């Protein structure tokens, strides 16, 4: 069941009425969300729901432990600070000594409680979450590597394990929760129901975004919102998000993906011209963006309809003038997660230029492997890493900046060629590249050259659409109810008339 199926639409409308009927009862709304989320997951697979529930229970127990362990760490830090202040200030010694003794007693009690553990507790628990994800994500890969070894000893394992719905997203979200508990940032929403809703929230469990348990760097956390009173006040934004989602998914992605797939699959016959292959390469990024951001727009629309604000995951990525800016605009929540929990712990940019570039390559390499244990994903990640290293070196050498439009188009071309390894396995990626160069060498340019140029011109002008979403929201807000209903009805009718049959699948579902 997808967001665009008639069954989901009808059930959501029914849930919408019941949910807002309980507007004054936050706890009741949480239970309704939890029930709806697990019903949505069970509609796909009961197995997926059981995996998520078991994982949620484990995360809750670990979170409670880290919450207490984190208190000890903070008390020790406060005690050290207090001791320094005491050494620098000899006034009010009696009062200070009383406070110091009180803190010392509390610290001793925590030390006794956590004596069997070490400061590695946080790392071990985070490692458990990572291994949980790796088990499902890379089981097939490791089974293929070690199958002969197990057979030699007469051991039998499952040949494959089903990849649970949304496991990558809720695993990453659980890591933000555990760290927030350790830092004392979830004291007001550390109950099991809030955590279960946070990890299973049906508008975002399939396609993200990767929500956070605590606010950080302008990203509003999702977890605290489950304990806040809700108001329905974003109707125009909800309709606009739904409209954008339908245009991206049902029109752009659905109409362009058959052409791209046909060209990619026909390169074996050597019948495609250079311009056809190049156009397919340049269009794949459009298809992927329209598909992924379209589902995210619908996810945000559904969440807003329930009074929740999800993080923005895309900010016009193809208006980026360099590879760094591209990753500040593309899959923003994943970029933020990798930066915060991989790149910065490696040292970030604090240990010199060379070490920074190594950290960049490691972070992007891991980002590629996260998408799959295949060579093509590793190459895709490293291509972006190398691109960013080159950009950093270019800036460090203080070389002259490129023309604005030239940088836009060059960035898009680079990203598009990297997508080849994302969209195809390693062997097929090489076949596509060989087919392109063979067609160019043979002078088989084809009749699609004008379309390639037109597409690149469109990329150069794409940034002019920056305020279009806000414009649509504003226009809807200025319309009377009847006119608004008429306009939306006409637009959605046009979309249905233009779209091909069938509902597009979510390309990122396997990640």
C-alpha positions as CSV (number, residue, x, y, z in Angstrom):
1,X,0.0,0.0,0.0
2,X,1.5,3.3,-1.1
3,X,0.5,6.9,-0.4
4,X,-1.1,7.2,-3.9
5,X,-3.3,4.1,-3.7
6,X,-7.0,4.6,-3.3
7,X,-7.0,2.4,-0.2
8,X,-4.5,4.6,1.6
9,X,-6.2,7.8,0.7
10,X,-9.6,6.6,2.1
11,X,-8.0,5.2,5.2
12,X,-6.0,8.4,5.8
13,X,-9.1,10.6,5.5
14,X,-10.9,8.4,8.0
15,X,-7.9,8.5,10.4
16,X,-7.6,12.3,9.8
17,X,-11.2,12.8,11.2
18,X,-10.7,10.6,14.2
19,X,-7.2,12.1,14.9
20,X,-8.4,15.7,15.0
21,X,-11.5,14.7,17.0
22,X,-9.0,14.0,19.8
23,X,-7.3,17.3,19.4
24,X,-7.4,18.2,23.1
25,X,-5.9,14.8,24.1
26,X,-2.2,14.6,23.2
27,X,-1.8,11.1,24.7
28,X,-4.7,9.8,22.7
29,X,-3.3,11.3,19.5
30,X,0.0,9.5,20.2
31,X,-1.7,6.2,20.6
32,X,-3.7,6.8,17.4
33,X,-0.4,7.6,15.5
34,X,1.2,4.5,17.0
35,X,-1.7,2.3,15.9
36,X,-1.9,3.8,12.4
37,X,1.9,3.5,11.9
38,X,2.0,-0.2,12.9
39,X,-1.1,-0.9,10.8
40,X,0.6,0.7,7.8
41,X,3.7,-1.4,8.4
42,X,1.6,-4.6,9.0
43,X,-0.2,-3.9,5.7
44,X,3.2,-4.4,4.1
45,X,4.5,-7.2,6.3
46,X,3.8,-8.5,9.9
47,X,7.5,-9.5,10.0
48,X,8.6,-5.9,9.4
49,X,6.4,-4.7,12.3
50,X,7.8,-7.4,14.7
51,X,11.4,-6.4,13.7
52,X,10.7,-2.7,14.4
53,X,8.9,-3.4,17.7
54,X,11.8,-5.6,19.0
55,X,14.3,-3.0,17.9
56,X,12.3,-0.2,19.6
57,X,12.2,-2.2,22.9
58,X,16.0,-2.6,22.7
59,X,16.6,1.0,21.9
60,X,14.3,2.1,24.8
61,X,16.2,0.0,27.3
62,X,19.6,1.2,26.0
63,X,18.4,4.8,26.0
64,X,17.3,4.6,29.7
65,X,20.7,3.2,30.6
66,X,22.5,5.9,28.6
67,X,20.4,8.5,30.2
68,X,21.6,7.5,33.7
69,X,25.2,7.0,32.4
70,X,25.1,10.5,30.9
71,X,24.1,12.0,34.2
72,X,27.3,10.7,35.7
73,X,29.4,12.2,33.0
74,X,27.7,15.6,33.3
75,X,28.0,15.5,37.1
76,X,31.8,14.8,36.8
77,X,32.1,17.7,34.4
78,X,30.2,20.0,36.8
79,X,32.3,18.8,39.7
80,X,35.5,19.6,37.8
81,X,34.2,23.0,36.9
82,X,33.1,23.6,40.5
83,X,36.5,22.7,41.8
84,X,38.2,25.1,39.5
85,X,35.8,27.9,40.5
86,X,36.4,27.0,44.2
87,X,40.2,27.2,43.8
88,X,39.8,30.7,42.2
89,X,37.4,32.0,44.8
90,X,38.0,31.8,48.5
91,X,34.8,33.6,49.6
92,X,31.7,31.8,50.9
93,X,33.8,28.6,51.6
94,X,31.2,27.1,53.9
95,X,28.4,27.3,51.4
96,X,30.7,26.1,48.6
97,X,31.9,23.2,50.6
98,X,28.3,22.1,51.4
99,X,27.4,22.2,47.7
100,X,30.6,20.4,46.8
101,X,29.9,17.6,49.4
102,X,26.4,17.2,48.0
103,X,27.7,16.8,44.5
104,X,30.4,14.4,45.7
105,X,27.8,12.2,47.4
106,X,25.7,12.1,44.2
107,X,28.7,11.3,42.0
108,X,29.7,8.5,44.3
109,X,26.3,6.9,44.1
110,X,26.4,7.1,40.3
111,X,29.9,5.7,40.2
112,X,28.8,2.7,42.4
113,X,25.8,2.1,40.2
114,X,27.8,2.1,37.0
115,X,31.0,0.4,38.4
116,X,30.7,-2.7,36.1
117,X,30.6,-0.5,33.0
118,X,33.0,1.7,31.2
119,X,32.9,4.9,29.2
120,X,32.7,2.6,26.1
121,X,29.0,2.0,26.9
122,X,27.8,4.6,24.4
123,X,30.1,3.2,21.7
124,X,28.9,-0.4,22.3
125,X,25.2,0.6,22.1
126,X,25.7,2.7,19.0
127,X,27.7,-0.3,17.6
128,X,24.7,-2.5,18.3
129,X,22.5,-0.3,16.2
130,X,25.0,-0.2,13.3
131,X,25.3,-4.0,13.4
132,X,21.6,-4.4,13.4
133,X,21.4,-2.3,10.2
134,X,24.3,-4.2,8.6
135,X,22.8,-7.5,9.3
136,X,19.8,-6.8,7.1
137,X,21.6,-4.6,4.6
138,X,24.6,-6.8,3.9
139,X,23.4,-10.3,4.8
140,X,23.3,-11.4,1.2
141,X,26.8,-10.1,0.6
142,X,28.3,-11.9,3.6
143,X,26.3,-15.0,3.0
144,X,27.8,-15.2,-0.5
145,X,31.3,-14.7,0.9
146,X,31.1,-17.2,3.7
147,X,28.5,-19.8,2.3
148,X,31.3,-22.3,1.4
149,X,32.8,-22.0,4.9
150,X,29.5,-22.8,6.6
151,X,28.8,-25.6,4.2
152,X,32.2,-27.1,5.0
153,X,31.3,-27.4,8.7
154,X,27.8,-28.7,7.9
155,X,26.1,-25.5,9.0
156,X,23.1,-24.1,7.1
157,X,21.9,-20.5,7.1
158,X,19.1,-18.7,5.4
159,X,20.1,-17.8,1.9
160,X,18.5,-14.4,2.3
161,X,16.8,-12.2,4.8
162,X,14.0,-9.8,3.9
163,X,15.0,-6.1,4.1
164,X,12.6,-4.5,6.7
165,X,10.6,-1.5,5.7
166,X,12.5,1.7,6.6
167,X,15.2,0.0,8.6
168,X,17.9,2.4,7.4
169,X,15.9,5.5,8.5
170,X,14.7,4.3,11.9
171,X,18.2,2.9,12.7
172,X,19.8,6.3,12.1
173,X,16.9,8.0,14.0
174,X,17.5,5.7,16.9
175,X,21.2,6.8,17.0
176,X,20.1,10.4,17.3
177,X,17.8,9.3,20.1
178,X,20.4,7.4,22.0
179,X,22.9,10.3,21.8
180,X,20.2,12.8,22.9
181,X,19.4,10.6,25.9
182,X,23.1,10.3,26.8
183,X,23.4,14.1,26.6
184,X,20.2,14.7,28.7
185,X,18.2,16.2,25.8
186,X,15.2,13.9,25.9
187,X,14.1,14.1,29.5
188,X,10.6,15.4,28.5
189,X,10.0,12.7,25.9
190,X,11.8,9.6,27.1
191,X,8.7,7.4,27.4
192,X,8.2,4.3,25.3
193,X,5.2,5.5,23.4
194,X,6.9,8.6,22.2
195,X,9.9,6.6,21.0
196,X,7.7,4.0,19.3
197,X,5.8,6.8,17.5
198,X,9.1,8.5,16.6
199,X,10.6,5.4,15.0
200,X,7.4,4.1,13.3
201,X,5.8,7.4,12.2
202,X,4.0,6.2,9.0
203,X,4.4,9.4,6.9
204,X,8.2,9.1,7.0
205,X,9.1,5.5,7.7
206,X,9.4,4.4,4.1
207,X,11.2,7.4,2.5
208,X,12.5,9.5,5.4
209,X,13.6,12.2,6.0
210,X,16.0,11.1,8.8
211,X,14.3,12.9,11.7
212,X,16.1,13.9,14.8
213,X,15.4,13.3,18.5
214,X,16.6,16.8,19.5
215,X,17.0,20.1,17.9
216,X,20.3,20.9,16.2
217,X,21.6,23.5,13.8
218,X,18.2,24.7,12.7
219,X,16.8,21.2,12.2
220,X,13.6,20.9,14.2
221,X,13.4,17.6,16.1
222,X,10.5,15.3,15.4
223,X,10.4,13.4,18.8
224,X,9.4,16.3,21.0
225,X,6.5,17.1,18.6
226,X,4.6,14.0,19.7
227,X,4.1,15.5,23.2
228,X,3.1,19.0,21.9
229,X,-0.5,20.2,21.3
230,X,-1.4,20.2,17.6
231,X,-3.1,22.8,15.5
232,X,-4.2,22.5,11.9
233,X,-3.0,25.7,10.3
234,X,-1.1,24.9,7.1
235,X,-3.8,23.9,4.7
236,X,-2.3,25.9,1.7
237,X,1.2,24.5,2.3
238,X,-0.3,21.0,2.5
239,X,-2.1,21.3,-0.8
240,X,1.0,22.8,-2.5
241,X,3.2,20.0,-1.2
242,X,0.7,17.4,-2.4
243,X,0.5,19.2,-5.8
244,X,4.2,19.3,-6.2
245,X,4.5,15.6,-5.2
246,X,1.9,14.6,-7.8
247,X,3.6,16.6,-10.6
248,X,7.1,15.2,-9.7
249,X,6.0,11.6,-9.3
250,X,3.0,11.1,-11.6
251,X,4.2,13.3,-14.5
252,X,7.9,14.0,-14.5
253,X,9.3,10.8,-13.1
254,X,6.6,8.5,-14.7
255,X,7.0,10.0,-18.2
256,X,10.8,10.2,-18.2
257,X,11.8,7.0,-16.5
258,X,10.7,4.7,-19.4
259,X,13.0,6.6,-21.8
260,X,16.0,6.5,-19.5
261,X,15.5,2.7,-18.7
262,X,15.1,1.9,-22.5
263,X,18.3,3.7,-23.4
264,X,20.3,2.2,-20.5
265,X,19.1,-1.3,-21.5
266,X,19.7,-0.9,-25.2
267,X,23.4,0.1,-25.0
268,X,24.2,-3.7,-25.4
269,X,22.8,-3.6,-28.9
270,X,25.0,-0.6,-29.9
271,X,21.9,0.9,-31.5
272,X,21.8,4.0,-29.4
273,X,23.4,7.2,-30.6
274,X,25.8,9.3,-28.5
275,X,23.1,12.0,-28.0
276,X,20.5,9.4,-26.9
277,X,22.9,7.9,-24.3
278,X,24.0,11.3,-23.1
279,X,20.4,12.5,-22.8
280,X,19.5,9.4,-20.7
281,X,22.5,10.0,-18.5
282,X,21.6,13.6,-17.9
283,X,17.9,12.8,-17.4
284,X,18.4,10.1,-14.8
285,X,19.2,12.6,-12.2
286,X,15.9,14.4,-13.0
287,X,14.0,11.1,-12.7
288,X,15.7,10.3,-9.4
289,X,15.2,13.8,-7.9
290,X,11.5,13.9,-9.1
291,X,10.8,10.5,-7.6
292,X,12.6,10.9,-4.3
293,X,11.7,14.5,-3.6
294,X,8.1,13.8,-4.8
295,X,7.7,11.2,-2.1
296,X,9.3,13.4,0.5
297,X,6.9,16.2,-0.4
298,X,3.9,13.9,0.1
299,X,5.5,12.7,3.3
300,X,5.8,16.2,4.6
301,X,2.2,17.0,3.4
302,X,0.8,14.0,5.4
303,X,2.8,15.0,8.5
304,X,1.7,18.6,8.3
305,X,-1.9,17.4,8.0
306,X,-1.4,15.8,11.4
307,X,0.3,18.8,12.9
308,X,3.9,17.7,12.5
309,X,6.8,19.4,10.8
310,X,9.3,17.2,9.1
311,X,12.8,18.4,8.0
312,X,13.3,19.6,4.5
313,X,15.3,17.0,2.6
314,X,15.9,18.8,-0.7
315,X,16.6,22.4,-1.5
316,X,16.8,22.6,-5.3
317,X,20.0,20.4,-5.6
318,X,20.5,21.0,-9.3
319,X,20.9,24.7,-8.6
320,X,24.2,23.9,-6.9
321,X,27.3,25.6,-8.3
322,X,29.7,23.0,-6.9
323,X,29.8,19.6,-5.4
324,X,29.9,20.9,-1.8
325,X,26.8,23.0,-2.4
326,X,25.1,20.0,-4.1
327,X,25.4,18.0,-0.9
328,X,24.1,20.9,1.1
329,X,21.0,20.7,-1.0
330,X,20.6,16.9,-1.8
331,X,19.3,14.4,0.8
332,X,20.0,17.0,3.5
333,X,19.2,14.9,6.5
334,X,21.5,12.1,5.3
335,X,24.3,14.7,4.6
336,X,23.8,16.2,8.1
337,X,23.9,12.7,9.7
338,X,27.1,11.7,8.0
339,X,28.7,15.0,8.7
340,X,27.7,15.0,12.4
341,X,28.3,11.3,13.2
342,X,31.1,10.3,10.7
343,X,33.0,13.2,9.3
344,X,33.3,15.3,12.5
345,X,34.3,12.3,14.8
346,X,37.0,11.5,12.2
347,X,38.4,15.0,12.8
348,X,36.5,17.0,10.3
349,X,38.5,19.9,9.0
350,X,40.4,20.6,12.3
351,X,43.5,18.5,11.5
352,X,45.0,20.2,8.5
353,X,44.2,20.2,4.8
354,X,45.5,16.7,3.9
355,X,43.7,15.0,6.8
356,X,40.5,16.8,6.0
357,X,40.5,15.4,2.4
358,X,41.1,11.9,3.7
359,X,38.1,12.3,6.1
360,X,36.1,13.5,3.1
361,X,36.9,10.4,1.1
362,X,36.2,8.1,4.1
363,X,32.8,9.8,4.7
364,X,31.7,9.6,1.1
365,X,33.0,6.1,0.7
366,X,30.9,5.0,3.7
367,X,28.0,6.9,2.2
368,X,28.3,4.9,-0.9
369,X,28.5,1.6,0.9
370,X,25.4,2.5,2.9
371,X,23.5,2.3,-0.3
372,X,24.7,-1.2,-0.9
373,X,27.6,-3.6,-0.6
374,X,28.5,-3.3,-4.3
375,X,31.4,-1.8,-6.2
376,X,29.2,0.5,-8.1
377,X,28.0,2.2,-4.9
378,X,31.5,2.5,-3.5
379,X,32.7,4.1,-6.8
380,X,29.7,6.5,-6.8
381,X,30.5,7.6,-3.2
382,X,34.2,8.0,-3.9
383,X,33.5,10.0,-7.1
384,X,31.7,12.5,-5.1
385,X,34.5,12.5,-2.5
386,X,37.1,13.0,-5.2
387,X,35.0,15.8,-6.7
388,X,34.8,17.6,-3.3
389,X,38.6,17.1,-2.7
390,X,39.3,18.7,-6.1
391,X,36.9,21.6,-5.3
392,X,38.7,22.1,-1.9
393,X,42.1,22.1,-3.6
394,X,40.8,24.6,-6.2
395,X,39.7,26.9,-3.4
396,X,42.9,26.4,-1.4
397,X,44.9,27.4,-4.4
398,X,42.8,30.6,-4.7
399,X,42.2,29.9,-8.4
400,X,39.7,32.2,-10.2
401,X,36.1,31.3,-9.9
402,X,34.2,30.0,-12.9
403,X,31.3,31.8,-14.5
404,X,28.1,31.2,-12.5
405,X,26.2,29.4,-15.3
406,X,29.3,27.4,-16.3
407,X,29.7,26.1,-12.7
408,X,26.0,25.2,-12.6
409,X,26.2,23.1,-15.7
410,X,29.6,21.5,-14.9
411,X,28.3,20.5,-11.5
412,X,25.2,19.0,-13.0
413,X,27.2,17.0,-15.7
414,X,29.6,15.7,-13.0
415,X,26.7,14.6,-10.8
416,X,24.9,13.0,-13.7
417,X,27.9,10.9,-14.8
418,X,28.3,9.8,-11.2
419,X,24.7,8.7,-11.2
420,X,25.6,6.0,-13.8
421,X,27.2,4.0,-11.0
422,X,24.3,4.6,-8.7
423,X,21.7,3.5,-11.2
424,X,23.5,0.4,-12.5
425,X,25.8,-2.3,-11.3
426,X,29.5,-2.0,-12.0
427,X,29.5,-4.1,-15.3
428,X,26.4,-2.3,-16.7
429,X,27.9,1.1,-15.8
430,X,31.0,0.3,-17.8
431,X,28.9,-0.9,-20.7
432,X,27.0,2.4,-20.7
433,X,30.2,4.4,-20.7
434,X,31.7,2.3,-23.4
435,X,28.6,2.6,-25.5
436,X,28.7,6.4,-25.2
437,X,32.4,6.7,-26.2
438,X,32.0,4.1,-29.0
439,X,29.1,6.1,-30.4
440,X,31.2,9.3,-30.2
441,X,34.2,7.7,-31.8
442,X,32.0,6.4,-34.7
443,X,30.5,9.8,-35.2
444,X,27.1,8.5,-34.4
445,X,25.8,11.7,-32.7
446,X,22.1,11.1,-33.5
447,X,19.2,13.5,-33.6
448,X,19.0,14.2,-29.8
449,X,21.7,16.8,-29.6
450,X,19.3,19.7,-29.6
451,X,17.5,18.1,-26.6
452,X,20.8,17.7,-24.7
453,X,21.5,21.4,-25.2
454,X,18.0,22.4,-24.3
455,X,18.3,20.3,-21.1
456,X,21.6,22.0,-20.1
457,X,20.0,25.4,-20.8
458,X,17.2,24.4,-18.5
459,X,19.7,23.5,-15.8
460,X,21.3,26.8,-16.1
461,X,18.0,28.6,-15.6
462,X,16.6,26.2,-12.9
463,X,17.7,28.5,-10.1
464,X,15.2,31.1,-11.3
465,X,12.4,28.8,-9.9
466,X,13.7,29.3,-6.3
467,X,10.6,31.1,-5.1
468,X,8.0,29.2,-7.0
469,X,6.8,27.0,-4.1
470,X,6.3,30.0,-1.9
471,X,4.5,31.8,-4.7
472,X,2.1,28.9,-5.1
473,X,1.4,28.8,-1.3
474,X,0.8,32.6,-1.4
475,X,-1.6,32.4,-4.4
476,X,-3.7,29.7,-2.7
477,X,-3.9,31.7,0.5
478,X,-5.3,34.6,-1.4
479,X,-8.1,32.6,-3.1
480,X,-11.6,32.2,-1.7
481,X,-12.5,28.7,-0.7
482,X,-14.6,28.0,-3.8
483,X,-12.1,29.3,-6.2
484,X,-9.3,27.4,-4.4
485,X,-11.3,24.2,-4.7
486,X,-12.0,24.8,-8.4
487,X,-8.3,25.5,-9.2
488,X,-7.0,22.5,-7.3
489,X,-9.6,20.3,-8.9
490,X,-8.6,21.4,-12.3
491,X,-4.9,21.0,-11.7
492,X,-5.3,17.5,-10.2
493,X,-7.5,16.6,-13.1
494,X,-4.9,17.7,-15.6
495,X,-2.3,15.6,-13.7
496,X,-4.5,12.5,-13.9
497,X,-5.1,13.1,-17.6
498,X,-1.4,13.5,-18.4
499,X,0.1,10.8,-16.2
500,X,0.7,7.3,-17.5
501,X,-1.1,4.3,-16.0
502,X,0.2,2.9,-12.8
503,X,1.7,4.3,-9.6
504,X,5.5,4.9,-9.7
505,X,7.6,2.9,-7.2
506,X,9.9,4.6,-4.8
507,X,13.4,4.3,-6.2
508,X,15.1,4.7,-2.8
509,X,12.9,2.0,-1.2
510,X,15.8,-0.6,-1.2
511,X,18.1,1.8,0.7
